[in-house]
């Protein structure tokens, strides 16, 4: 058999390393496409001149663009037969990705746990994106619910990895040369500095974007995310095509510009959950909560820990869960990350 039906839950082995095909060279076209798909406007990822004024060699691609490319390469081996991508942890951006860089991906299986229904299981992997020089530019853990091929096959011993609740502030990697002492707030779009934000503060990002099926399909093809639930409506009993969770992340991050325009670079992904499915026609809105603050050793640079929540219409303002602790049905995304901001 020469074709690849994708892995099922019983095909994974704890500790195995999976090298993913196919390396991809990033061009300025990907940046333009990313900004066309999402209303992304953060200045460092938009302007070479702004990035140079902040001490970088040039404008890196958006951190989430790099994430999508690395993530997409893992899909044929990790989540082609996924029911859903469940969560993230211990993510770090270790080096900015520039146009011209070539990225490849590899993953290590760090956990396996069959579900009680015996029809699927959860696979935990630690994935890395590696550039043409062999440097790791991004790493993250994710866990995915994957179908079983043979329901009668005995389950492996359950191993659930112990994951940090958040990336420690001292483990954040600030890009070499980054310097915000001469930061141009007028060009960046907002006057708000790191010191203007308080832990516990909640920000309504005001705007909304209605998801179109065509945009989602363009995005999944661009990032080479071939998961069947995004391409084939027959994969779900309700006959609806599930929107790629990363598409929702990028939309919400772009919406967060209104209120967090100076949260310029994402440097860590502490945790995240795709709380409920998203479909074409849903209008996505976003709000953020400040969870923490930390200084960095870079001149003029502070780190802000943020919770980014994406909801669809009908959501109660600033409410995540019901009285029983379950995510409300209108909540699509609950993402915890660190970003760099001028002090």
Steps between C-alpha positions, in 0.01 A plus 500: 500500500659824386245749629491628858170453688642682802584363841239376741529495877645151517779594255683725750779388729608687810838664451515470121631791295310584182675703228237682297500578129538744317743790571367839396680821412313807625469796265353846515197348330407314817515825696273675250260206501492492881413870513233446236340214694503677837478871588856475637662839563769465766781727383808281542353229276375762252796731439869432439581858597306479827669168583845643428427799723431244775839333456406212270659422164163534330135420544445137604188319389216496752571252777171322433586466131813310603286296740251410223774388262668281765163370625378423147796272434410289803141441389546206257681302772322622813148619429392383155242279671437733790161561651624827648814681607454539874766723645849649515771552760868587546526690172796733438614705204879475513609695192314733261419351159597716203395481138748263337516260793420135437303320770454133573326325789549199722301365797555267794208300644496579873160362606220259403161445662207309353155653553240312700287436189778286351457672163767767529789614713705804584853533359743749660792624291781750541561661161790717382549724199858500374656742251761445228783556749372229733377755756171431678280804436185379677399216729167404653300214648156418371255220560258362246203264511565239230269226371579132549514272196422182696264550794585153632873570533618517859588844627861585585582590857379854554777760527398863545796741514534752778503837328583839642202728554698787349839575350704668772586863433871424532467239222369751246735560208522863389623532139863603479542874461141593588500852643183700568668811645434693178159344434267709281156482662337714232602263222411196711142625536444540876665683791459225762820372663576192713455713812150603394365147540398352835468134594130413496414766243254387233498649149211480256649504149169630363516377140377178343576294190258260333678184390457405137547141386714611205745687725533203731565265209763736358669515841508123555640448150756778549623348826474149348265385775344190345292383798193323361254682725597828331482373142228237489152575637427127518743467793242645739159353575340842468649546151669827591861590431690585816699824491870451575566616854811689395283709268301610805823573692629726224169682466482561874863615518438744213187631670700557819693780323221731618620540858826305471666650194833513681499134604737457210652152509362175640780315680317221687182296494413400856184309426197496282172327434265497204199506727228450239490436125497790258327494162470725197253779565601546864594856590808499721566765763776513758594626844816478704592481867839601638628202699852610584790733435876452502806710415756371251870562462449675165505883492152648522331159469244352740301177483125487539314176571158506335192285478342535155140383474313464172122476510219494250187711501274453800783471750470667838761774541821380668352168612675170424323225693167405646439441870616140462837607359426399140583731213195690380388386151582839344867483609721384213852555628676548833868580438769595751818658359791737566569800275769768496408866542686832546530609862 
